[in-house]
């Protein structure tokens, strides 16, 4: 499946947005990929996650568990796990830190893949991977639908994605004047309470 076909699915779902966005990383961008818009269509999400599950199997072999960070990774992780025939759990932020809740646990040395929707800087992925490791899971790799870093984000393990995309981002101190004229939107889930 080509990257153009992947992006066509995102466009069909109205998931490629333009405006002034503050990303979970704190960086600013004129474009945003709202993966939740893709996940609201079961046929599209199933199709994309089936393709991602194939890449995971080809790259990492057999695994025991899919683990995702809430919120963005929950649906993607569940659907990928369904395609692979393994369980899925997720970490939630409690006072800014990833924690397992809802009776979820990771048995010692369980072979885990961390699955996200979108990777930009890799911060949430690294935090989730660290939390998996703290709970004695063996993280053998990571996966996402879209890698916004075009392969430059370091998540600490090998990362596979369905597509890579470069979207320019700006530090708060270096936002172009044309972007500052657009009202700010904060679409990410990092600061949800």
LOTORLUM-662204 format. One record per residue: x, y, z of N, C-alpha, C, O in turn. Coordinates in Angstrom, 2 decimals, padded with zeros to 5 digits. Each point is the difference from the previous one (the first is absolute). Last residue first. Layout:
# residues N
nc1:nc2:nc3:cac1:cac2:cac3:cc1:cc2:cc3:oc1:oc2:oc3
X:Y:Z:X:Y:Z:X:Y:Z:X:Y:Z
...
//
This chain:
# residues 193
nc1:nc2:nc3:cac1:cac2:cac3:cc1:cc2:cc3:oc1:oc2:oc3
-007.58:016.54:031.53:-000.09:-000.30:001.43:-001.18:-000.91:000.27:-000.24:-000.36:001.15
003.83:001.81:-005.48:-001.34:-000.31:000.45:000.02:-000.35:001.49:000.93:-000.63:000.48
002.85:001.84:-003.58:-000.39:000.77:001.19:-001.44:-000.24:000.44:-000.54:000.80:000.76
002.59:-003.08:-004.62:000.98:-000.05:001.09:-000.49:000.69:001.27:000.28:-000.48:001.10
-002.32:-000.22:-005.72:-000.61:-000.49:001.25:000.94:000.05:001.19:-000.38:-000.43:001.10
-000.24:003.59:-006.00:000.57:-001.21:000.60:-000.65:-000.36:001.33:-000.81:000.76:000.53
-000.04:003.29:-003.49:-000.77:-001.22:-000.21:000.49:-001.26:000.71:-000.73:-000.98:000.06
000.75:006.55:-000.04:000.81:-001.04:000.66:-000.74:-001.32:-000.09:-000.75:-000.36:000.92
000.97:005.53:-003.62:-000.79:-001.15:000.41:000.94:-001.02:000.62:001.11:-000.20:-000.50
-001.12:005.90:-000.95:000.64:-001.25:000.42:-001.04:-001.04:000.41:-000.99:000.30:000.67
000.66:003.99:-004.39:-000.31:-000.43:001.37:000.56:-001.39:000.30:000.00:-000.88:-000.86
002.37:004.14:-002.70:-001.06:-001.00:000.02:-000.28:-000.40:001.45:000.94:-000.27:000.74
002.62:003.21:-002.00:-001.26:000.70:-000.32:-001.20:-000.94:000.03:-001.14:000.45:-000.05
005.72:-001.91:000.62:-000.49:000.68:001.20:-001.31:000.73:-000.23:-000.72:000.30:000.95
003.07:-002.28:-004.56:-000.65:-001.03:000.81:-000.58:000.61:001.27:-001.05:-000.44:000.48
003.52:003.18:-003.42:-001.23:-000.42:-000.68:-000.76:-001.06:000.81:-001.23:-000.05:-000.03
005.53:001.59:001.53:-001.07:000.98:000.22:-001.31:-000.43:-000.66:-001.07:000.23:000.56
004.59:-003.98:001.14:-000.08:001.01:-001.06:-001.19:000.94:000.21:-001.03:-000.42:000.54
003.72:-002.08:003.45:-001.20:-000.17:-000.81:-000.03:001.10:-001.07:000.14:001.18:000.33
003.14:-002.44:003.45:000.35:000.15:-001.40:-001.20:-000.21:-000.94:000.17:-000.51:-001.11
000.01:-000.07:006.02:000.78:001.25:-000.20:000.27:000.29:-001.47:000.57:001.05:-000.33
-002.81:-005.09:001.73:-000.82:001.15:000.41:000.71:001.32:-000.29:-000.65:000.99:-000.35
001.99:-005.08:-002.73:000.09:000.27:001.44:-000.84:001.24:000.30:-000.20:000.85:-000.88
-000.91:-003.96:-003.40:000.71:001.19:000.47:000.00:000.04:001.52:-001.01:-000.29:000.64
000.32:-003.25:-005.40:-000.42:000.42:001.33:000.90:001.14:000.46:001.11:000.18:-000.50
-002.70:-003.11:-004.36:000.86:000.94:000.70:-000.60:000.40:001.34:-001.20:000.28:000.11
000.60:-004.92:-002.65:-000.78:001.21:000.19:000.86:000.93:000.84:000.41:-000.35:001.10
000.06:-004.54:-003.99:000.71:001.10:000.64:-000.92:001.21:000.03:-000.40:000.52:-001.05
-000.27:-006.18:000.86:-000.39:001.31:-000.49:000.82:001.05:000.74:000.20:-000.09:001.21
-001.12:-005.70:-002.20:000.80:001.06:000.61:-000.38:001.32:-000.66:-000.34:000.05:-001.18
-002.21:-005.20:002.00:000.43:001.10:-000.87:000.82:000.99:000.81:-000.15:000.13:001.21
-001.20:-004.32:000.60:-000.62:-000.17:-001.31:000.48:001.06:-000.97:000.16:-000.26:-001.19
003.01:-001.45:005.26:-001.19:000.81:-000.24:-000.58:-000.34:-001.36:000.67:-000.57:-000.85
003.18:-001.06:005.11:-000.56:-000.17:-001.34:-001.25:000.84:-000.10:-000.71:000.21:000.98
005.45:-000.51:002.31:-001.34:000.51:-000.23:-000.41:-000.28:-001.44:000.74:000.31:-000.94
003.10:-001.97:005.10:-000.35:000.12:-001.42:-001.46:000.40:-000.14:-000.86:-000.51:000.72
002.96:002.19:003.72:-000.05:-001.33:-000.62:-000.31:000.21:-001.48:-000.29:001.12:-000.42
000.76:002.68:003.08:000.78:-000.91:000.84:000.00:-001.44:-000.47:000.81:-000.81:000.46
-002.65:004.99:-002.47:-000.88:-000.47:001.06:000.70:-001.01:000.90:-000.59:-000.46:000.99
001.72:004.64:-004.65:000.62:-001.13:000.70:-000.91:-000.41:001.14:-000.13:000.72:000.99
-000.54:002.02:-005.96:-000.33:-000.12:001.43:000.66:-001.25:000.57:-000.07:-001.08:-000.59
000.26:002.24:-004.14:001.02:000.63:000.85:-000.29:-000.12:001.50:000.90:000.19:000.82
-003.59:-001.66:-004.90:001.07:-000.90:000.42:001.04:000.60:000.93:000.96:-000.69:000.36
-004.81:003.16:-002.04:000.66:-000.62:-001.16:001.23:-000.81:000.40:001.04:000.04:-000.67
-004.45:002.22:003.47:001.41:000.39:000.05:000.77:-000.48:-001.21:001.19:000.30:-000.15
-005.84:-001.28:001.19:000.14:001.40:-000.43:001.45:000.45:-000.03:000.31:001.06:-000.56
-002.95:-005.85:000.18:001.21:000.53:000.62:000.23:001.40:-000.56:000.51:000.17:-001.11
-005.04:-003.60:001.54:000.73:001.04:-000.71:001.20:000.45:000.83:-000.15:000.33:001.18
-002.29:-004.16:000.26:-000.59:000.17:-001.32:000.83:000.98:-000.82:000.40:-000.30:-001.13
002.05:-002.63:004.85:-000.97:001.08:-000.07:-000.59:000.05:-001.40:000.57:-000.54:-000.95
002.88:-002.56:004.75:-000.66:000.18:-001.28:-000.98:001.16:000.10:-000.52:000.31:001.07
005.08:-003.25:001.51:-001.08:000.97:000.05:-000.58:000.17:-001.39:000.66:-000.28:-001.00
002.47:-003.66:004.16:-000.14:000.95:-001.10:-001.17:000.93:000.23:-000.74:-000.11:000.98
002.27:-003.24:002.14:000.83:-000.44:-001.14:-000.13:000.94:-001.20:000.71:-000.16:-000.98
-001.34:000.02:006.62:-000.44:000.75:-001.18:000.92:-000.37:-001.16:001.17:000.39:-000.03
-002.65:-002.71:004.77:001.12:-000.01:-000.93:-000.46:000.67:-001.30:-000.65:-000.64:-000.83
-001.13:001.20:006.26:-000.25:-000.46:-001.36:001.26:000.08:-000.84:000.88:000.83:000.27
-001.64:000.57:004.51:000.70:-001.25:-000.32:-000.34:-000.59:-001.37:000.27:-001.17:-000.25
-001.50:005.53:002.34:-000.93:-001.06:000.38:000.49:-001.37:-000.48:-000.77:-000.95:-000.09
003.22:004.83:-000.95:-000.13:000.06:001.46:-000.94:-001.08:000.52:000.12:-000.44:001.15
000.29:000.97:-005.81:001.22:-000.58:000.56:-000.06:-000.01:001.52:000.41:-000.98:000.63
-003.86:003.18:-002.90:-000.09:-001.45:-000.26:001.19:-000.72:000.65:-000.16:-001.02:000.66
000.21:005.69:-000.58:-000.98:-000.53:000.95:-000.18:-001.51:-000.19:-000.14:-000.73:000.98
002.92:003.01:-004.01:000.62:000.01:001.32:-000.95:-000.60:001.04:000.42:-000.77:000.87
-002.11:001.44:-005.16:000.98:-001.10:-000.01:000.69:-000.11:001.36:000.21:-001.10:000.50
-003.08:004.75:-001.15:-000.77:-001.25:000.09:000.94:-001.20:000.04:-000.21:-000.93:000.78
002.15:005.16:-001.42:-000.59:-000.08:001.34:-000.77:-001.31:000.18:000.10:-000.64:001.05
001.65:001.59:-005.31:001.09:-000.31:000.96:-000.55:-000.13:001.41:000.40:-000.90:000.74
-003.46:002.28:-004.04:000.42:-001.39:-000.23:001.09:-000.41:000.98:-000.07:-001.07:000.59
-001.35:005.55:-000.62:-001.02:-000.87:000.60:000.38:-001.47:-000.16:-000.21:-000.81:000.90
003.15:003.91:-002.99:-000.04:000.17:001.45:-001.02:-000.94:000.65:000.35:-000.74:000.92
000.89:001.54:-005.75:000.25:-001.27:000.66:-000.11:000.07:001.52:000.20:-001.01:000.67
-001.09:004.30:-004.37:001.35:000.07:000.57:000.39:-001.32:000.66:001.18:-000.26:000.25
-005.08:-000.10:-002.81:000.57:001.26:-000.48:001.44:000.13:000.51:000.95:-000.09:-000.78
-005.00:-003.92:-000.17:001.25:000.34:000.70:000.53:001.29:-000.63:000.17:000.08:-001.21
-005.29:-002.78:001.60:000.93:000.90:-000.69:001.24:000.19:000.85:-000.10:000.16:001.22
-002.99:-003.57:000.09:-000.63:000.46:-001.23:001.01:000.80:-000.83:000.27:-000.34:-001.15
001.36:-003.71:004.41:-000.51:001.38:000.04:-000.80:000.30:-001.25:000.02:-000.78:-000.96
002.30:-003.68:003.96:-000.69:000.48:-001.19:-000.64:001.35:000.27:-000.75:000.18:000.96
004.67:-004.03:000.94:-000.68:001.24:000.33:-000.60:000.54:-001.29:000.73:000.21:-000.98
000.52:-005.38:002.41:000.18:001.03:-001.01:-000.79:001.20:000.48:-001.19:-000.12:000.32
003.37:-004.51:002.39:-000.95:001.08:-000.26:000.39:000.83:-001.22:001.19:000.18:-000.29
-000.39:-005.03:003.33:000.48:000.67:-001.22:-001.07:000.99:-000.46:-001.08:-000.38:-000.44
002.16:-001.37:005.59:-000.99:-000.08:-001.08:000.53:000.78:-001.20:000.43:001.14:000.15
001.67:-001.72:004.37:000.59:-000.36:-001.29:-001.01:-000.26:-001.12:000.33:-000.64:-001.00
-002.57:000.91:005.70:001.44:000.16:-000.21:000.44:-000.60:-001.33:-000.36:-001.13:-000.34
-004.65:002.85:000.75:000.80:-001.05:000.63:001.46:000.18:-000.39:000.31:000.49:-001.09
-004.22:003.24:001.52:000.92:-000.58:-000.98:000.84:-001.03:000.74:000.73:000.33:000.93
-005.94:002.16:-000.22:001.33:-000.33:000.49:000.82:-000.59:-001.14:-000.54:-000.46:-001.00
-004.62:003.12:002.47:001.00:-000.42:-000.99:001.31:-000.33:000.71:000.37:000.62:000.99
-004.58:001.15:000.98:000.40:-001.39:000.19:001.00:-000.52:-001.03:000.30:-001.20:-000.02
-001.93:005.80:000.33:-001.06:-000.90:-000.49:000.36:-001.48:000.13:-000.57:-000.85:-000.69
004.60:004.36:000.20:-001.18:000.01:000.85:-000.94:-001.09:-000.51:000.39:-000.80:-000.85
005.05:002.88:000.38:-000.96:-001.04:-000.34:-001.14:000.08:001.00:000.22:000.11:001.20
002.94:004.18:-002.69:-000.27:-001.05:000.99:-000.94:-001.03:-000.59:-000.85:000.32:-000.83
004.11:004.48:-000.33:-000.71:-001.18:-000.50:-000.13:-001.04:001.10:000.97:-000.33:000.68
-000.73:005.74:000.24:000.83:-001.21:-000.12:-000.84:-001.16:-000.51:-001.16:-000.16:000.38
-000.56:004.67:000.70:001.09:000.17:-000.96:000.87:-001.23:-000.23:000.88:000.03:-000.86
-004.78:000.04:003.77:000.88:001.08:000.45:001.26:000.08:-000.85:001.10:000.20:000.50
-003.26:-003.98:-002.12:-000.52:000.38:001.30:000.99:001.00:000.55:001.15:-000.34:000.28
-002.30:-002.24:-005.29:000.72:001.01:000.76:-000.76:000.31:001.29:-001.18:000.34:-000.01
001.20:-005.19:-002.61:-000.69:001.29:000.11:000.87:000.97:000.78:000.77:-000.40:000.87
-000.21:-004.52:-004.00:000.39:000.83:001.12:-000.79:001.30:-000.05:-000.30:000.51:-001.08
-001.09:-005.57:-001.04:000.49:001.36:-000.19:000.35:000.65:001.34:-000.55:-000.32:001.05
-000.30:-004.82:-004.03:-000.23:000.81:001.20:000.52:001.40:-000.28:000.65:000.23:-001.03
-001.99:-005.28:-001.68:000.43:001.40:-000.05:-000.33:000.66:001.34:-001.08:-000.19:000.55
001.87:-005.27:-002.84:-000.67:001.01:000.83:000.58:001.40:-000.21:001.12:000.17:-000.48
-001.04:-003.74:-003.60:000.62:000.12:001.32:-000.77:001.04:000.82:-000.75:000.80:-000.57
000.34:-002.10:-004.32:-000.50:-001.05:000.89:000.67:000.00:001.37:000.16:-001.06:000.61
000.24:004.07:-004.67:001.08:-000.93:000.34:-000.44:-001.14:000.92:000.74:-000.96:000.20
-003.77:004.44:-001.56:000.52:-000.57:-001.24:001.08:-001.05:000.27:000.13:-000.97:-000.74
-001.86:003.40:004.38:-001.05:-000.86:-000.56:000.50:-000.70:-001.26:-000.23:-001.19:-000.19
002.97:004.46:002.09:000.00:-001.22:000.81:-001.03:-001.00:-000.52:000.26:-001.20:-000.07
-000.20:005.45:-001.89:001.19:-000.75:-000.40:000.06:-001.32:000.77:000.30:-001.04:-000.58
-003.72:003.99:001.79:-000.25:-000.57:-001.33:001.20:-000.78:-000.51:-000.17:-001.04:-000.64
000.56:003.32:004.81:-001.02:-001.04:000.07:-000.18:-000.69:-001.35:-000.01:-001.22:-000.09
002.90:004.96:000.30:000.55:-001.16:000.69:-000.98:-001.15:000.06:000.38:-001.15:-000.22
-001.90:005.25:-001.49:000.97:-000.59:-000.92:000.58:-001.27:000.62:000.09:-001.04:-000.66
-002.91:003.59:003.36:-000.76:-000.68:-001.05:000.95:-000.69:-000.98:-000.24:-001.14:-000.40
002.31:003.59:003.94:-000.89:-001.04:000.51:-000.71:-000.76:-001.12:000.06:-001.23:-000.05
003.17:005.16:-000.05:000.40:-001.34:-000.40:-000.99:-001.09:000.34:000.18:-001.14:-000.43
-000.72:005.97:001.52:000.12:-000.24:-001.43:000.29:-001.42:-000.41:-000.43:-000.42:-001.07
000.18:002.28:005.70:-001.24:-000.37:-000.62:000.20:-000.48:-001.44:-000.64:-000.95:-000.43
003.46:-000.96:003.71:-001.30:000.65:-000.18:000.27:001.49:-000.26:000.95:000.54:000.56
002.48:-004.69:-001.78:-000.27:001.13:000.89:-001.39:000.54:-000.28:-000.41:000.11:-001.16
001.95:-005.40:000.42:-000.13:001.34:-000.59:-000.12:001.06:001.07:-000.41:-000.28:001.13
001.78:-005.31:-002.41:-000.16:000.99:001.06:000.01:001.38:-000.65:000.86:000.30:-000.83
-001.35:-005.99:-000.33:000.07:001.35:-000.54:-000.28:000.96:001.15:-000.96:-000.17:000.74
002.91:-005.21:-000.82:-000.87:001.06:000.52:000.22:001.30:-000.76:001.14:000.35:-000.32
001.18:-004.62:-000.58:-000.98:-000.42:000.99:-001.06:001.04:000.30:-001.12:-000.33:000.36
004.27:-001.12:-005.01:-000.03:000.84:001.20:-001.09:-000.51:000.93:-000.83:-000.83:-000.39
004.02:-000.63:-004.42:-001.11:-000.19:000.93:000.16:000.87:001.24:001.11:000.26:000.47
001.36:001.62:-004.69:-000.38:-001.39:000.27:-001.13:-000.08:001.01:-000.84:000.90:000.08
003.06:003.14:-002.12:000.32:-000.43:001.36:-000.32:-001.47:000.29:000.40:-000.52:001.04
-001.04:002.78:-005.46:001.18:000.62:000.60:000.42:-000.66:001.31:001.19:-000.23:000.22
-005.14:-001.12:-002.68:001.16:-000.15:-000.90:001.28:000.48:000.66:001.06:-000.58:-000.21
-005.17:001.22:002.52:000.34:-001.43:-000.10:001.25:-000.23:-000.84:000.88:-000.78:000.38
-002.59:005.18:-000.16:000.51:-000.41:001.31:000.44:-001.46:-000.05:001.10:-000.33:000.45
-003.26:002.08:-004.22:001.38:000.52:000.13:000.63:-000.42:001.32:001.19:-000.33:000.05
-005.70:-000.81:-000.75:000.86:-000.75:-000.92:001.45:000.46:000.13:000.92:-000.82:000.05
-004.17:003.23:002.30:000.23:-001.31:000.63:000.91:-000.86:-000.88:000.86:-000.71:000.51
-002.36:004.81:-002.24:001.03:000.21:001.02:000.34:-001.32:000.69:001.16:-000.27:000.29
-004.67:000.22:-003.39:001.27:000.23:-000.70:001.14:000.19:001.00:001.10:-000.52:-000.20
-005.40:000.19:001.93:000.38:-001.30:-000.57:001.33:000.11:-000.72:000.85:-000.88:000.10
-002.82:004.80:001.52:000.61:-000.77:001.08:000.39:-001.41:-000.46:000.96:-000.57:000.51
-003.24:003.46:-003.55:001.32:000.55:000.35:000.70:-000.85:001.05:001.20:-000.28:-000.11
-005.64:-000.96:-001.08:000.90:-000.13:-001.15:001.41:000.47:000.35:000.97:-000.71:-000.25
-004.40:001.38:003.42:000.34:-001.42:-000.12:001.01:-000.23:-001.13:000.97:-000.74:000.17
-002.70:005.07:000.36:000.93:-000.33:001.09:000.40:-001.47:-000.06:001.16:-000.33:000.23
-004.36:001.83:-003.36:001.30:000.62:-000.26:000.99:-000.40:001.08:001.13:-000.39:-000.30
-005.56:-001.06:000.84:000.60:-000.67:-001.17:001.37:000.58:-000.31:000.92:-000.75:-000.35
-003.50:002.69:003.98:000.50:-001.35:000.24:000.65:-000.67:-001.21:001.02:-000.68:000.16
-001.37:005.86:001.32:-000.54:-000.79:-001.10:000.54:-001.43:000.10:001.15:-000.25:-000.37
000.26:003.64:003.35:-001.46:000.02:000.14:-000.70:-000.79:-001.11:-001.20:-000.25:000.08
006.02:001.04:000.22:-000.46:-001.11:000.83:-001.52:-000.01:000.17:-000.56:-001.01:000.44
002.76:004.54:-002.76:000.13:-001.23:-000.77:-000.59:-001.16:000.78:-000.67:-000.86:-000.57
000.84:005.01:002.70:-000.93:000.10:-001.13:000.06:-001.26:-000.87:-001.03:-000.42:-000.53
004.10:001.00:004.08:-001.32:-000.39:000.50:-001.05:000.07:-001.10:-000.96:-000.77:000.02
005.43:002.33:-000.70:-000.18:-001.44:-000.21:-001.37:-000.47:000.50:-000.53:-000.98:-000.51
002.64:005.60:-001.20:-000.95:-000.38:001.05:-000.40:-001.46:-000.21:-001.00:-000.31:-000.66
005.21:003.73:-000.77:-000.67:-001.24:-000.40:-000.88:-000.42:001.17:000.51:-000.39:001.06
001.57:005.39:-002.78:-000.21:-000.97:001.07:-000.71:-001.22:-000.58:-000.88:000.12:-000.86
003.73:004.97:-000.37:-000.74:-001.18:-000.43:-000.10:-000.98:001.16:000.88:-000.06:000.86
001.50:004.13:-000.52:-001.11:000.48:-000.82:-000.85:-001.16:-000.51:-001.04:000.22:-000.62
004.11:000.23:005.37:-000.04:-000.50:-001.37:-001.19:000.60:-000.73:-001.00:000.34:000.62
004.41:-000.38:004.33:-001.11:000.56:-000.77:000.10:-000.49:-001.43:001.09:-000.24:-000.52
000.66:-001.98:005.54:000.35:000.65:-001.27:-001.26:000.50:-000.69:-001.09:-000.51:000.24
001.07:-002.11:003.77:000.16:001.43:000.25:000.41:000.77:-001.24:-000.01:001.23:-000.01
-001.21:-006.03:000.54:001.40:000.28:000.29:000.25:001.45:000.40:001.07:000.33:000.50
-005.33:-001.92:-002.03:000.27:-000.53:001.35:001.42:000.30:000.45:000.27:000.15:001.19
-002.12:003.23:-004.82:000.07:-001.45:000.11:000.28:-000.43:001.43:000.37:000.82:000.84
-002.78:003.52:-003.22:001.05:-000.28:000.97:-000.06:-001.51:000.23:-001.00:-000.53:000.48
-000.74:003.60:-004.92:-000.16:-001.04:001.01:001.20:-000.03:000.94:001.15:000.16:-000.42
-003.96:002.61:-003.70:001.14:000.23:000.89:-000.21:-000.92:001.20:-000.90:000.20:000.82
-000.83:-001.19:-005.96:-000.31:001.05:000.98:001.26:000.31:000.78:001.10:-000.04:-000.55
-003.40:-004.30:-002.64:000.88:001.17:-000.12:-000.48:001.07:000.95:-001.20:000.17:000.21
000.73:-006.03:-000.89:-000.51:001.33:000.34:001.05:001.08:-000.22:001.20:-000.27:000.09
-002.80:-005.11:-001.18:001.15:000.87:-000.23:-000.47:001.44:000.12:-000.69:000.51:-000.88
-002.37:-004.21:001.25:000.95:-000.04:001.12:001.25:000.84:-000.20:000.82:000.10:000.91
-005.17:-001.60:-003.42:000.12:001.38:000.47:000.99:000.15:001.14:-000.17:000.85:000.87
-000.98:-004.89:-003.56:-000.56:000.15:001.35:000.04:001.43:000.51:-000.47:000.27:001.10
002.37:-001.47:-005.32:-001.40:-000.42:-000.05:-000.70:000.23:001.34:-001.18:000.36:000.04
005.84:000.29:-000.26:-000.73:001.09:-000.64:-001.49:-000.31:-000.08:-000.83:000.87:000.26
003.70:-004.23:001.33:-000.07:001.09:000.97:-000.77:001.19:-000.57:-000.78:000.63:000.72
001.59:-004.24:-003.59:-000.94:-000.41:001.05:-000.15:001.10:001.05:-001.10:000.26:000.47
004.33:000.34:-003.79:-001.33:000.12:-000.60:-001.07:-000.37:001.02:-001.04:000.64:000.07
005.57:-001.28:001.01:-000.43:001.39:000.17:-001.37:000.25:-000.63:-000.75:000.86:000.46
002.66:-005.14:-001.03:-000.22:000.25:001.44:-000.55:001.41:000.18:-001.01:000.19:000.68
002.36:-001.40:-004.97:-001.24:-000.68:000.35:-000.36:000.23:001.47:-001.17:000.16:000.35
005.29:001.48:-001.89:-001.09:000.76:-000.60:-001.35:-000.62:000.33:-000.97:000.72:000.26
004.91:-003.00:000.98:-000.28:001.13:000.90:-001.14:000.85:-000.56:-000.82:000.50:000.77
000.88:-005.65:-002.23:000.82:001.20:-000.13:-000.39:001.06:001.01:-001.10:000.00:000.54
000.90:-005.62:-000.53:-000.84:001.18:000.00:000.88:001.23:000.00:000.93:000.10:000.80
//
